[in-house]
Amino acid sequence: MLYDEDYWKCFVDTGFESRGPHSDLKTRNLVLQEMPQTNEEERIQRMRSHMREGLDSMLGRSSKERYISDAEAEEMSRKIKTIIEEKGPAFRYTPEFFKTIADERVRRQAYKSIELTGIPNEEEKDILKNPFKYLGLPNTTTFDQIRAAFISYSKVYHPDIVNPQNKRQRELIFGIKPYKLESGENLDEWLKEIAKQHPPETKSVGELDKMTEKERENYRNEHEAYHILEEKYEAVKTEMRVRATKKMQIITKAYKAAKALFSEQVTSGLGGFEWERVIQKSDFLQSLGGPDFDGFQYESLPLEGEGEIRRDVGRFNSSREVYLAYDFGEVYLGGPDYMQRLPLKKFFAWVELRQGRELSPLLLDDIVEYYELNADKAEQLRVMIMNRESPNFIVDALDIEEVEKTHPNYLRWFVEFALLGPEFSHLVGQRDDVQYKLGVEFTKDDGMLLKYVTQESEYNFWCCGKMKQTAHFTPEDVKMMTVLAYGPLLNQMEKI
């Protein structure tokens, strides 16, 4: 969003960043930005607003007033449930009915997030005695190899990244021998069969009203059969998550024990990282791109924490940014992947300004190169950003115009981010999204926490967020992000 001057000043002059950087008294973390405490209220209000837009006609209500109270929303939901259930079982598989149970879905997902904790005492003693064994490494291994092994394992066993369709992950968690479902079916063969299944078409209440009883019965049978498949799939995923959690606890314990055997000088290095080329494909993307579509490509650097650093490459690359990808889940029509991104240069520019420090010119290198700014204009840009001038003001002051090679929006987006701070976004309904402030904390050992509300596409269309989540990043992760953001060692890092 590109703000005009009056709109921009309402953020700057009224203290839009309502609470400045502060230290958390309990954790001693440096809190740069809090995730809004009203996020849940906003989520519910947005959900109710979308629910109301599609359902008022069923209740004979007008849509003139802008908001509804909690009591009205609950009463509306009860009435709609009653109306739909009276129409028959087939009507439970309509968008209208799904919208009335959105809160139940969120609550159910919260139960699914419960994880087992603890490692048996005897095993813990053995881990401390010989941590290398639990990482699959010899006692003579280097710390860089230990870090690389831990990162590799964490991308397989972290419970948030469990994906039953990943064969390598299934074999590591369940073993090489064929895993049998409770029904006696072979898991591998069953997954191949359900991969061929497509969700049945979901029809609205109005469309079902026009169908014959036989057509409604067939519609209901299709949805109930698919629902059984979904429940079996979720049961497999839950079992994988439980097993992966136990394994991840052991690996984490072994990594910490192995790390403690090395000096701080050794463990503070940046070894064990290597760019990896990834091609992202899906049947849906292939159908849009045609036979010549070769996927979206990016290069990634694995991290110890819950995310990875990426830079887009290939013919579909539209970004110059190196960014942190986080919040793993089911991406709509694209397969499991990280759903949020945090551009590093913009992020560290905001960090410096948020802490009242001088803005490093190194963070503006990409902007300066993109617009071919001379030394004078580069310094003018830096000073204007520190003085919190609006994006449009800066574009005009630098006489930046749209030409064939460059566009002023690239500068506007950088300034907007640097001054207003990082956000995370959620899909709301099928063609809308909403942004929230991202919680950012630096730990006392120089690690980093990102706090947000996670979202997976399973529920994208009926609510705009689920559970509060925290992504943890180690001091080594933050050091890597800093190196890539400030630039001087970027080319050298490719050789590590």
PyMOL commands that set and color helices and strands:
alter all, ss='L'
color gray80, all
select helices_A, chain A and resi 5-13+39-59+70-87+89-93+95-100+102-112+121-129+131-134+143-157+159-161+167-174+187-195+205-209+213-259+264-267+283-289+344-354+361-371+375-386+391-397+409-420+457-459+475-486+490-493
alter helices_A, ss='H'
color red, helices_A
select strands_A, chain A and resi 22-23+30-33+276-280+296-302+307-313+322-331+335-343+423-427+433-437+439-442+448-453+468-473
alter strands_A, ss='S'
color yellow, strands_A
deselect
rebuild
show_as cartoon
